[in-house]
């Protein structure tokens, strides 16, 4: 069996690639990092280390790589693949769609077997978005054929990868916990048996549980920690104000999720505590500026902060801690981040009201507006005495 995986980075190697290899696939990584591609092809293996006591390691074998600019080789691999996956980041789905479209076109001409393409990204509807990009590159007759033979099942993935500091460029450290949930109803052909994947018929509850717990919590800690002068996530979790804000935000999203999807409140409370424990793990240390990067994306209308905050307001849940995190994200002034610099420029040139609406999509006059403003004032009091 052959799996083509786009993205030979830490998540690609330490999570998706490892599970696919364990399931018996030959894993072909596609990446534009020449050094990684060359090293994978030289060794045909790499090691994955767990961020836990003793740092146990396992070996992933039966792997190789193709440079992403070698479109012909990538297309040929897709044409004969049993599965295609990605872990490249939401903004890279568009750039890789040309190679995937070329592979699908070649496959449809030579191989009648169905194929599933799963985008394993930190976003809602990643595979659906990838499908849009790919189909835009296919002629209409091929689109009709692809609708029948090529599936793009959405997925929810969760695994924390800490900052990597290894001499071995292929060694990757990951946390023991992971979750990979795939929408079975959107798949074509036979469902692949891969230990570690949970197949469900309705992915929405699992996507939002992950996004509004893991991603929301991570963002709250990063932005609050930055405002209070913390440098790493685990360090920020040691601060009483940050820990309280994170737990409060996840209790707000938890109330939303249990009301919306019928999750068991006690079980979800345990899930929240498990997530907070992961963030506090010093072996998973990550920089707050890295976790907080691209604040415009993370402040967008349907993402991890504004999305649940607006839904909370609709259901009568006061999102005070989420409002605080939104304010902290708007005040995230890390100069090396282009999106942060853009927000700060808007604040300086056009004022708070413009930046709040333009960067978050919160409608003018919406009651969440006042929550964020009030929390921003409180935060400025905090930071003046930190």
VMD Tcl script that draws the C-alpha trace (Angstrom):
set ca {
  {0.00 0.00 0.00}
  {1.21 3.50 -0.84}
  {0.37 6.75 0.97}
  {1.43 10.12 -0.40}
  {1.75 12.71 2.35}
  {2.26 16.42 1.67}
  {4.43 18.00 4.36}
  {7.51 16.35 5.86}
  {7.53 18.67 8.85}
  {7.12 17.71 12.49}
  {3.41 16.86 12.30}
  {3.87 15.07 8.99}
  {6.67 12.87 10.29}
  {5.76 12.66 13.97}
  {2.02 12.06 13.64}
  {0.47 11.29 10.23}
  {3.47 9.59 8.66}
  {4.09 7.48 11.75}
  {0.50 6.18 11.90}
  {0.43 5.44 8.19}
  {3.70 3.55 8.41}
  {2.43 1.53 11.38}
  {-0.63 0.63 9.32}
  {1.57 -0.92 6.65}
  {1.80 1.89 4.11}
  {4.93 2.89 2.26}
  {4.91 6.62 2.99}
  {6.09 9.03 0.31}
  {6.57 12.54 1.71}
  {6.21 15.54 -0.60}
  {8.04 18.65 0.58}
  {9.94 21.65 -0.78}
  {12.66 21.47 1.89}
  {15.51 19.98 -0.13}
  {17.56 19.02 2.93}
  {14.64 17.05 4.42}
  {13.84 15.37 1.12}
  {17.46 14.34 0.56}
  {17.88 13.04 4.12}
  {14.66 11.00 3.98}
  {15.76 9.45 0.71}
  {19.20 8.68 2.09}
  {18.02 6.98 5.29}
  {14.57 5.66 4.34}
  {13.67 5.95 8.03}
  {13.52 8.36 10.99}
  {12.81 8.31 14.73}
  {9.91 9.69 16.75}
  {10.44 10.57 20.41}
  {7.68 10.98 23.00}
  {7.71 14.02 25.29}
  {7.27 11.99 28.44}
  {9.41 10.42 31.15}
  {12.40 8.67 29.64}
  {11.74 10.15 26.16}
  {11.07 6.74 24.54}
  {11.76 6.53 20.81}
  {10.35 4.47 17.96}
  {11.59 3.99 14.41}
  {9.49 4.79 11.34}
  {10.68 2.81 8.33}
  {9.67 2.35 4.70}
  {9.63 6.05 3.83}
  {10.95 8.16 0.99}
  {10.41 11.66 -0.34}
  {9.76 13.66 -3.50}
  {10.58 17.34 -3.91}
  {7.38 19.32 -4.28}
  {8.62 21.04 -7.43}
  {8.99 17.71 -9.23}
  {5.40 17.81 -10.42}
  {5.76 14.82 -12.72}
  {7.03 12.55 -9.93}
  {4.37 13.80 -7.49}
  {1.60 13.24 -10.04}
  {2.87 9.73 -10.77}
  {2.88 8.90 -7.04}
  {-0.69 10.14 -6.61}
  {-1.80 8.20 -9.66}
  {-0.79 4.94 -7.99}
  {-1.48 5.86 -4.33}
  {-3.96 4.20 -1.99}
  {-4.29 7.33 0.16}
  {-3.24 11.01 0.06}
  {-2.88 13.14 3.19}
  {-1.61 16.63 4.00}
  {-0.15 18.48 6.97}
  {1.13 21.69 5.44}
  {-0.85 24.48 7.12}
  {-4.10 26.06 5.89}
  {-2.34 28.68 3.77}
  {-0.43 26.06 1.76}
  {-3.46 24.06 0.60}
  {-3.80 26.33 -2.41}
  {-0.15 26.07 -3.50}
  {-0.12 22.24 -3.32}
  {-3.44 21.86 -5.15}
  {-1.79 22.04 -8.57}
  {0.30 18.94 -7.93}
  {-2.71 17.10 -6.49}
  {-4.86 18.07 -9.47}
  {-2.15 16.85 -11.85}
  {-1.99 13.57 -9.95}
  {-5.77 13.14 -10.03}
  {-5.88 13.88 -13.75}
  {-3.23 11.24 -14.40}
  {-4.99 8.81 -12.08}
  {-8.38 9.23 -13.72}
  {-6.78 8.37 -17.07}
  {-4.85 5.32 -15.87}
  {-6.33 4.03 -12.61}
  {-10.07 3.51 -11.98}
  {-9.62 2.83 -8.27}
  {-11.17 5.32 -5.81}
  {-8.88 7.57 -3.76}
  {-9.37 9.57 -0.57}
  {-7.50 12.84 0.03}
  {-7.49 13.88 3.70}
  {-6.27 17.32 4.76}
  {-4.99 17.02 8.34}
  {-4.90 20.73 9.16}
  {-5.80 22.96 12.08}
  {-8.93 24.31 10.44}
  {-12.59 23.53 9.95}
  {-13.34 21.86 6.61}
  {-9.72 21.49 5.51}
  {-10.39 18.73 2.99}
  {-13.39 20.59 1.58}
  {-11.23 23.68 1.10}
  {-8.52 21.59 -0.56}
  {-11.17 20.10 -2.87}
  {-12.21 23.61 -3.94}
  {-8.61 24.44 -4.85}
  {-8.09 21.15 -6.69}
  {-11.38 21.21 -8.62}
  {-10.65 24.77 -9.76}
  {-7.67 23.28 -11.62}
  {-9.61 20.42 -13.24}
  {-11.57 20.66 -16.48}
  {-15.34 20.18 -16.07}
  {-15.45 16.63 -17.54}
  {-12.71 15.60 -15.09}
  {-14.55 17.25 -12.19}
  {-17.60 15.06 -12.86}
  {-15.44 11.93 -12.91}
  {-13.51 13.02 -9.82}
  {-16.77 13.51 -7.92}
  {-17.37 9.78 -8.27}
  {-13.87 8.44 -7.62}
  {-12.01 10.99 -5.45}
  {-13.13 11.64 -1.87}
  {-12.12 14.60 0.26}
  {-13.26 13.60 3.76}
  {-12.83 16.29 6.38}
  {-10.79 15.47 9.45}
  {-9.97 16.75 12.92}
  {-6.41 16.24 14.17}
  {-4.79 16.96 17.49}
  {-1.20 16.43 18.61}
  {1.13 18.97 20.21}
  {4.64 19.18 18.82}
  {7.07 21.06 21.10}
  {10.01 23.18 19.99}
  {12.53 20.88 18.32}
  {16.19 21.09 19.32}
  {17.86 18.04 17.81}
  {21.13 17.59 15.98}
  {19.38 14.86 14.00}
  {17.30 16.80 11.48}
  {14.80 13.93 11.09}
  {14.22 13.18 14.77}
  {10.91 14.63 15.91}
  {9.49 14.90 19.44}
  {5.72 14.71 19.96}
  {3.40 14.37 22.93}
  {1.95 10.94 23.74}
  {-1.66 12.13 23.28}
  {-3.12 12.30 19.77}
  {-6.50 12.30 18.05}
  {-7.32 11.84 14.36}
  {-11.04 11.79 13.51}
  {-12.24 11.38 9.91}
  {-15.72 11.85 8.41}
  {-16.56 8.38 7.10}
  {-19.64 9.64 5.23}
  {-17.46 11.67 2.85}
  {-15.15 8.79 1.88}
  {-15.21 6.85 -1.38}
  {-14.42 3.17 -1.80}
  {-13.19 0.98 1.02}
  {-12.46 2.69 4.33}
  {-8.75 2.18 5.13}
  {-8.04 0.37 8.38}
  {-5.54 2.59 10.18}
  {-5.04 2.19 13.92}
  {-5.32 5.63 15.47}
  {-8.06 6.97 13.18}
  {-11.59 7.26 14.54}
  {-14.23 7.25 11.80}
  {-17.49 9.09 12.48}
  {-20.55 9.95 10.41}
  {-20.80 13.52 11.75}
  {-17.48 15.27 12.20}
  {-18.78 18.68 13.28}
  {-18.92 17.96 17.03}
  {-15.36 16.61 17.04}
  {-13.95 19.43 14.95}
  {-15.49 22.07 17.16}
  {-14.60 20.23 20.37}
  {-10.96 20.24 19.28}
  {-10.95 23.77 17.82}
  {-12.86 25.33 20.73}
  {-10.88 23.48 23.41}
  {-7.34 22.75 22.24}
  {-6.90 25.63 19.79}
  {-8.87 28.09 21.90}
  {-6.97 27.17 25.05}
  {-3.61 27.38 23.31}
  {-4.47 30.82 21.92}
  {-5.72 32.15 25.26}
  {-2.51 31.08 27.00}
  {-0.30 32.48 24.22}
  {-1.93 35.90 24.01}
  {-2.43 36.31 27.75}
  {1.06 35.01 28.47}
  {2.55 37.46 25.97}
  {0.76 40.38 27.60}
  {2.15 39.36 31.00}
  {5.71 38.90 29.75}
  {5.84 35.10 29.60}
  {7.96 33.44 26.92}
  {6.70 29.84 26.83}
  {3.31 28.14 27.13}
  {4.24 26.03 30.16}
  {5.70 29.10 31.88}
  {2.50 31.01 31.18}
  {0.44 28.19 32.69}
  {2.32 28.68 35.95}
  {0.92 32.21 36.15}
  {-2.30 32.29 38.15}
  {-3.97 34.89 35.94}
  {-3.18 33.03 32.73}
  {-4.25 29.64 34.10}
  {-7.49 31.15 35.39}
  {-8.18 32.82 32.05}
  {-7.51 29.59 30.13}
  {-9.72 27.48 32.39}
  {-12.44 30.13 32.30}
  {-12.40 30.34 28.50}
  {-12.62 26.55 28.18}
  {-15.49 26.44 30.64}
  {-17.28 28.97 28.44}
  {-16.63 26.96 25.26}
  {-17.48 23.79 27.20}
  {-20.89 25.17 28.11}
  {-21.40 26.03 24.45}
  {-20.32 22.59 23.19}
  {-22.45 20.63 25.66}
  {-25.50 22.74 24.82}
  {-24.90 22.53 21.07}
  {-23.91 18.86 20.68}
  {-25.09 17.14 23.83}
  {-21.64 16.22 25.15}
  {-21.70 14.82 28.66}
  {-20.80 17.77 30.89}
  {-18.73 15.73 33.34}
  {-16.81 13.93 30.60}
  {-16.16 17.20 28.82}
  {-14.93 18.73 32.05}
  {-12.41 15.90 32.32}
  {-11.40 16.53 28.71}
  {-10.75 20.20 29.55}
  {-8.52 19.25 32.49}
  {-6.58 16.81 30.30}
  {-6.00 19.57 27.74}
  {-4.85 22.03 30.40}
  {-2.47 19.37 31.74}
  {-0.98 18.99 28.27}
  {-0.35 22.73 28.06}
  {1.42 22.70 31.44}
  {3.79 19.86 30.45}
  {7.32 21.39 30.47}
  {8.45 18.75 27.95}
  {5.98 20.28 25.48}
  {7.32 23.80 25.94}
  {6.51 26.12 23.05}
  {7.05 29.84 22.55}
  {4.01 32.03 23.12}
  {4.93 34.08 20.04}
  {4.94 30.96 17.86}
  {1.57 29.77 19.17}
  {0.17 33.30 18.84}
  {1.45 33.84 15.30}
  {-0.96 34.94 12.55}
  {-3.43 36.68 14.90}
  {-5.65 37.86 12.05}
  {-6.41 34.27 11.12}
  {-6.98 33.31 14.74}
  {-9.25 36.32 15.29}
  {-11.35 35.64 12.19}
  {-15.13 35.37 12.47}
  {-15.40 31.57 12.65}
  {-12.10 30.66 14.29}
  {-11.10 29.74 17.86}
  {-11.83 32.97 19.75}
  {-14.47 35.10 18.05}
  {-16.45 32.13 16.72}
  {-17.25 30.55 20.09}
  {-17.60 33.95 21.78}
  {-20.37 35.00 19.38}
  {-22.10 31.64 19.72}
  {-21.89 31.88 23.50}
  {-23.62 35.26 23.40}
  {-26.38 33.77 21.23}
  {-26.98 31.06 23.85}
  {-26.90 33.37 26.85}
  {-23.39 32.35 27.96}
  {-21.25 35.34 28.95}
  {-17.85 34.94 27.22}
  {-15.85 37.13 29.59}
  {-12.64 35.08 29.38}
  {-12.98 34.67 25.60}
  {-13.47 38.43 25.38}
  {-10.29 38.89 27.37}
  {-8.40 36.63 24.98}
  {-9.75 38.55 21.96}
  {-8.51 41.78 23.52}
  {-5.11 40.21 24.22}
  {-4.87 39.02 20.62}
  {-5.65 42.52 19.33}
  {-2.87 43.86 21.58}
  {-0.38 41.19 20.45}
  {2.36 43.48 19.16}
  {5.15 41.02 18.37}
  {7.06 43.00 15.69}
  {8.26 39.96 13.71}
  {4.69 38.87 12.95}
  {3.29 40.59 9.85}
  {-0.33 40.14 10.88}
  {0.35 41.48 14.37}
  {2.10 44.49 12.86}
  {-0.91 45.09 10.60}
  {-3.28 45.06 13.57}
  {-1.09 47.46 15.52}
  {-0.96 49.78 12.50}
  {-4.76 49.74 12.31}
  {-5.02 50.51 16.02}
  {-2.63 53.43 15.67}
  {-4.03 54.88 12.45}
  {-7.75 54.21 12.77}
  {-8.45 53.49 16.42}
  {-9.85 50.68 18.51}
  {-13.33 50.54 16.99}
  {-12.05 50.11 13.45}
  {-9.49 47.48 14.43}
  {-12.01 45.53 16.50}
  {-14.54 45.26 13.69}
  {-12.11 44.97 10.79}
  {-9.94 42.27 12.40}
  {-12.60 40.13 14.09}
  {-15.80 40.42 12.09}
  {-17.73 41.25 15.28}
  {-20.72 43.27 14.01}
  {-20.91 46.93 15.04}
  {-23.14 47.30 18.07}
  {-22.96 43.62 19.00}
  {-22.86 43.13 22.80}
  {-19.58 41.20 22.47}
  {-18.03 44.53 21.51}
  {-18.46 45.91 25.02}
  {-17.15 42.68 26.61}
  {-13.92 42.95 24.61}
  {-13.53 46.67 25.35}
  {-14.02 46.10 29.08}
  {-11.57 43.21 29.14}
  {-9.01 45.29 27.22}
  {-9.19 47.97 29.92}
  {-8.73 45.34 32.63}
  {-5.79 43.83 30.80}
  {-4.08 47.17 30.46}
  {-4.37 47.52 34.24}
  {-2.80 44.06 34.66}
  {0.06 44.72 32.31}
  {0.83 48.09 33.88}
  {1.55 46.29 37.17}
  {3.17 43.07 35.88}
}
mol new
graphics top color blue
foreach p $ca { graphics top sphere $p radius 0.5 }
foreach p [lrange $ca 0 end-1] q [lrange $ca 1 end] { graphics top cylinder $p $q radius 0.2 }
display resetview
